[in-house]
């Protein structure tokens, strides 16, 4: 018995001595959840967090972000600029020849197809001499401009890289005010960033941003550098292309605007197919219907768009449309605002007859018009 007690005492003494040595020289070995990184730095994790959770937490948007983020790219542009007075002899006398300087810009884009087509804003790449695209997986490529559409502020780029991640297109027409959305882009050049918010309004127009305006308004934080990035739903599907913010300070104030994917897709397909966007044109000057205009032209209508001018020799004039006519429908689609008329007529195919429902005085009638091609430099005439 005495021998067993002596053996036990010696064992305990050795264990305590070993514990004391370890606690003095390597205390981290006694911590739970110890992880060592590649540099040999000792890190500590809370117990139970050794393996990632198989399912995201309730209400988490991480699945949507993981799905969409790889297809959102950063766009870095550069262009050579000269001082506006660089050719002035007096300026050169005092300051010398300033030569050209490189001016850089930053934006975002969305990979739309495995072929390398990228959709972004026209103002992101406008005037650029070189365009570099940086993917979320750290790959880089030089992009070429396939075509631009300043009237919708969209542009199509193309890169050549294998195994490109592609965004999944959603149905922007099914969006409703209050729906959750995520904005993904590269604000201020800090790197890819995901912000969340809701759809705060639909069909925003008359903002003076583009000729054709039908914006999705969101309170998801959008800042400089987000332009051209993705607005996605909670399933990670593309709903719009982030375009502009309302701001007095240059930063996000909770009001951002995105071009619906329904519009962006039409522009993309037209540019890839034809190299440009071809829109219909009927040659009228539209105006919002007001009681004063209705009284002036002697029409009894509460909804629609009133025609205040008709271009001589244009498609509308040839079809018999007159000033004072109220357009109520285009190809069966109800028209209540000028932006709706602009969009509906632009969607018409030039050379193919279209039906307009108009109200003239108290008489409602159908007019067949053969649209022409919208002039590239026209702003408000439709």
C-alpha positions in Angstrom: 0.0 0.0 0.0 2.8 2.3 0.9 4.5 1.6 -2.5 1.3 2.5 -4.4 0.9 5.7 -2.5 4.5 6.7 -3.3 3.9 5.9 -7.0 0.8 8.1 -7.0 2.5 11.0 -5.3 5.4 10.9 -7.8 3.0 10.9 -10.7 1.0 13.8 -9.4 4.2 15.7 -8.8 5.5 15.2 -12.3 2.1 16.2 -13.8 2.0 19.4 -11.7 5.5 20.3 -12.7 4.7 19.7 -16.4 1.6 21.9 -16.1 3.7 24.6 -14.4 6.3 24.6 -17.2 3.7 24.7 -20.0 1.7 27.5 -18.2 4.9 29.5 -17.9 6.4 29.0 -21.3 3.4 28.3 -23.6 0.2 29.5 -22.0 -1.6 29.6 -25.3 -1.5 25.7 -25.4 -3.9 25.7 -22.5 -6.5 27.9 -24.2 -9.6 26.3 -25.9 -10.2 26.9 -29.6 -6.6 27.8 -30.4 -5.9 28.4 -34.1 -2.5 29.1 -35.7 -2.4 31.0 -39.1 0.2 30.5 -41.7 2.5 33.1 -40.1 2.5 31.2 -36.8 0.5 33.8 -35.0 -1.7 32.4 -32.3 -5.3 33.3 -32.5 -8.1 32.5 -30.1 -11.7 31.5 -31.0 -14.7 31.2 -28.8 -15.5 27.7 -27.9 -17.9 26.0 -30.3 -17.0 28.2 -33.3 -14.4 25.8 -34.8 -16.6 24.9 -37.8 -18.8 27.3 -39.9 -22.5 26.9 -39.6 -24.1 24.9 -42.4 -27.1 27.2 -42.5 -27.0 31.0 -42.5 -28.6 32.8 -39.5 -32.3 33.7 -39.8 -32.7 36.9 -41.8 -29.1 36.7 -43.2 -28.5 37.9 -46.8 -25.3 36.0 -47.1 -26.6 33.4 -49.6 -27.7 36.3 -51.9 -24.4 38.1 -51.5 -22.4 34.9 -52.2 -24.5 34.2 -55.3 -24.3 37.7 -56.9 -21.0 39.1 -55.7 -18.6 37.1 -57.9 -20.3 38.6 -61.0 -19.8 42.2 -59.8 -16.6 43.8 -61.0 -14.6 47.0 -60.4 -13.9 49.2 -63.3 -10.8 51.4 -63.4 -10.6 53.9 -66.2 -7.8 56.3 -67.3 -7.7 59.1 -69.9 -5.1 61.6 -70.9 -6.1 65.2 -70.2 -4.4 68.5 -71.0 -4.8 71.8 -69.1 -7.5 73.9 -70.8 -4.9 76.8 -71.3 -2.0 74.6 -72.3 -2.0 76.2 -75.8 -1.9 79.7 -74.5 1.6 81.2 -75.1 1.4 83.3 -71.9 0.4 80.2 -69.9 3.4 78.3 -71.3 5.7 81.3 -70.6 4.9 81.3 -66.9 4.2 77.6 -66.3 5.9 75.8 -69.1 4.5 73.0 -71.2 2.3 71.0 -68.8 2.0 68.1 -71.3 -0.8 65.6 -70.7 -1.7 64.1 -67.4 -3.5 60.8 -66.7 -6.9 61.1 -65.0 -8.4 58.0 -63.4 -12.0 57.0 -62.6 -13.6 54.3 -60.7 -16.9 52.5 -61.1 -18.5 49.0 -61.0 -20.0 46.6 -63.6 -21.9 43.4 -63.8 -20.9 40.3 -65.9 -23.9 39.5 -67.9 -22.8 36.5 -69.9 -20.1 33.8 -70.1 -18.8 35.5 -73.3 -17.5 38.3 -71.2 -20.1 41.0 -71.8 -20.2 43.5 -68.9 -22.9 46.1 -68.3 -22.1 49.4 -66.6 -23.0 53.0 -66.8 -22.0 55.2 -69.8 -20.7 57.9 -67.5 -18.3 55.4 -65.9 -16.4 54.8 -69.2 -17.2 57.9 -71.2 -14.1 59.4 -72.7 -11.8 56.7 -71.3 -8.6 55.8 -73.1 -8.0 52.6 -71.1 -10.5 50.4 -69.1 -9.3 47.8 -66.7 -11.7 45.3 -65.0 -10.9 43.7 -61.7 -12.9 40.6 -60.7 -13.8 39.6 -57.2 -11.4 36.6 -57.6 -8.5 39.0 -58.1 -8.2 38.5 -61.8 -7.7 41.5 -64.0 -8.4 42.1 -67.7 -8.4 45.0 -70.2 -11.9 45.7 -71.5 -13.1 47.0 -74.9 -16.2 49.1 -75.4 -18.8 47.3 -77.5 -21.2 50.2 -77.5 -22.8 52.9 -75.4 -26.3 54.4 -75.0 -26.0 57.9 -73.4 -29.8 58.3 -73.4 -30.2 55.5 -70.8 -26.7 56.0 -69.4 -25.7 52.4 -70.1 -22.6 50.9 -71.8 -21.5 47.4 -72.8 -17.9 46.2 -72.3 -16.2 42.9 -73.2 -13.4 41.0 -71.6 -11.7 37.7 -72.5 -11.2 35.5 -69.5 -12.1 31.8 -68.9 -14.7 30.6 -66.4 -16.4 33.9 -65.8 -19.1 34.1 -63.1 -22.4 35.4 -64.4 -25.2 37.2 -62.7 -28.7 35.7 -62.7 -31.3 38.0 -64.2 -34.4 38.7 -62.1 -37.8 40.2 -63.0 -37.7 43.9 -62.1 -41.3 44.3 -63.3 -42.3 42.1 -60.3 -40.7 44.4 -57.7 -42.9 46.1 -55.2 -42.3 49.0 -52.8 -40.9 47.5 -49.6 -39.1 44.6 -51.1 -35.6 44.0 -49.7 -32.7 44.6 -52.1 -28.9 44.6 -51.9 -26.5 47.0 -53.6 -23.1 45.6 -54.6 -20.2 47.6 -55.9 -16.9 49.3 -55.1 -17.7 52.5 -53.3 -14.8 55.0 -52.9 -12.4 52.3 -54.1 -12.4 50.5 -50.7 -13.2 47.2 -52.3 -16.4 45.2 -53.0 -19.1 46.2 -50.6 -22.6 44.9 -50.0 -25.3 47.2 -48.5 -29.0 46.4 -47.9 -32.2 48.4 -48.0 -35.7 48.3 -49.5 -37.3 49.5 -52.7 -38.6 52.9 -51.6 -40.2 53.8 -54.9 -40.7 52.6 -58.5 -41.0 54.4 -61.8 -39.1 57.5 -60.7 -38.7 60.0 -63.6 -38.4 63.7 -64.3 -35.0 63.7 -62.4 -33.0 65.2 -65.3 -30.5 62.3 -65.2 -31.2 60.5 -68.4 -33.5 61.0 -71.4 -35.3 57.8 -70.6 -36.0 57.5 -66.9 -37.9 54.7 -65.1 -35.7 54.3 -62.0 -36.0 51.9 -59.1 -35.4 54.1 -55.9 -33.8 52.4 -52.9 -32.4 53.4 -49.6 -29.6 50.9 -49.8 -26.4 52.9 -49.3 -25.0 53.8 -52.8 -21.9 55.9 -53.0 -19.5 57.2 -55.6 -17.9 54.1 -57.2 -21.1 52.1 -57.0 -22.2 53.3 -60.4 -22.7 50.4 -62.7 -22.9 47.9 -59.9 -25.7 45.4 -59.1 -29.0 45.9 -57.3 -30.1 42.4 -56.5 -33.1 40.8 -54.6 -32.9 38.5 -51.6 -32.3 35.6 -53.9 -29.2 37.2 -55.5 -31.0 37.9 -58.8 -30.2 41.1 -60.7 -33.0 43.7 -60.4 -31.2 46.8 -61.6 -28.0 48.7 -62.4 -27.1 51.3 -59.8 -26.8 54.6 -61.5 -27.1 57.7 -59.3 -27.6 59.0 -55.8 -29.3 62.0 -54.4 -26.8 63.9 -52.3 -25.8 67.3 -51.2 -22.6 66.1 -49.6 -21.3 63.6 -52.2 -22.1 60.6 -50.0 -25.2 58.5 -49.5 -28.2 60.1 -48.1 -30.5 57.1 -48.4 -31.8 57.9 -51.9 -30.3 55.9 -54.7 -31.5 55.1 -58.2 -31.1 52.0 -60.4 -32.0 51.3 -64.0 -34.4 48.3 -64.1 -32.9 45.1 -65.5 -35.8 45.0 -68.0 -34.5 48.2 -69.6 -30.8 47.2 -69.2 -31.4 43.8 -70.9 -33.0 45.5 -73.9 -30.0 47.9 -74.2 -27.5 45.1 -73.9 -29.1 42.9 -76.5 -29.5 45.8 -78.9 -25.9 46.9 -78.6 -24.5 43.4 -78.9 -26.7 42.7 -81.9 -26.5 46.1 -83.8 -23.7 48.0 -82.1 -26.1 50.7 -81.0 -29.6 51.1 -79.6 -32.3 51.8 -82.2 -35.5 53.4 -80.9 -38.8 54.3 -82.4 -39.8 58.0 -83.1 -43.0 59.6 -84.2 -42.2 63.3 -84.1 -44.4 64.9 -81.5 -43.9 67.3 -78.6 -45.7 65.7 -75.5 -46.9 67.5 -72.4 -48.4 66.5 -69.1 -52.2 66.8 -69.2 -53.3 69.6 -67.0 -56.8 71.3 -66.6 -55.4 74.4 -68.3 -54.1 72.6 -71.4 -57.2 70.5 -71.6 -59.3 73.7 -71.6 -57.0 75.4 -74.1 -57.3 72.5 -76.6 -61.0 71.8 -75.8 -60.5 68.1 -74.7 -62.3 66.3 -71.9 -59.8 63.9 -70.5 -58.5 63.2 -67.1 -55.7 60.8 -68.0 -53.2 60.6 -70.9 -50.5 62.7 -72.5 -51.5 65.7 -74.5 -49.7 66.5 -77.8 -48.7 70.2 -77.9 -46.7 70.0 -81.1 -46.4 67.8 -84.2 -43.3 67.9 -86.4 -44.1 68.7 -90.1 -43.6 65.6 -92.3 -43.0 63.3 -89.3 -44.7 59.9 -88.8 -47.3 61.4 -86.5 -48.1 64.2 -88.9 -48.4 61.7 -91.8 -50.8 59.6 -89.7 -53.1 62.7 -89.0 -52.2 63.4 -85.4 -52.9 67.0 -84.4 -51.9 69.3 -81.6 -54.4 68.9 -78.8 -54.8 65.1 -79.2 -54.5 63.1 -76.0 -52.6 59.8 -76.3 -54.2 57.3 -74.0 -52.6 54.0 -75.3 -49.7 52.9 -77.3 -50.0 49.3 -78.7 -52.6 48.6 -76.0 -50.5 49.9 -73.1 -52.1 52.6 -71.0 -50.2 56.0 -71.1 -50.6 58.5 -68.2 -47.3 60.3 -68.1 -44.8 61.8 -70.6 -42.0 59.3 -69.5 -44.4 56.4 -70.2 -45.0 57.8 -73.7 -41.3 58.3 -74.3 -40.5 54.7 -73.3 -43.5 53.2 -75.1 -42.7 54.9 -78.4 -39.0 54.2 -78.1 -39.8 50.5 -77.8 -41.6 50.6 -81.2 -39.8 49.0 -84.1 -39.0 51.6 -86.8 -40.9 50.8 -90.1 -43.5 48.6 -88.4 -47.0 50.1 -88.0 -48.2 50.7 -84.4 -51.6 51.5 -83.0 -52.2 54.6 -80.8 -55.5 55.3 -79.1 -56.1 59.1 -78.9 -58.8 61.3 -77.7 -59.7 64.3 -79.9 -62.2 66.6 -78.2 -64.8 64.1 -77.1 -64.1 61.5 -79.8 -61.8 58.5 -79.1 -60.1 56.9 -82.1 -57.4 54.5 -83.2 -54.5 55.9 -85.3 -52.0 53.7 -87.2 -48.5 55.2 -87.2 -45.3 53.9 -88.9 -42.5 55.0 -86.6 -39.2 56.3 -87.8 -35.8 55.9 -86.2 -35.2 58.2 -83.2 -32.4 60.8 -83.9 -29.4 60.1 -81.8 -29.0 63.7 -80.5 -32.7 64.3 -79.7 -33.4 64.9 -76.0 -37.0 65.4 -75.3 -38.7 65.3 -78.7 -40.5 62.0 -79.2 
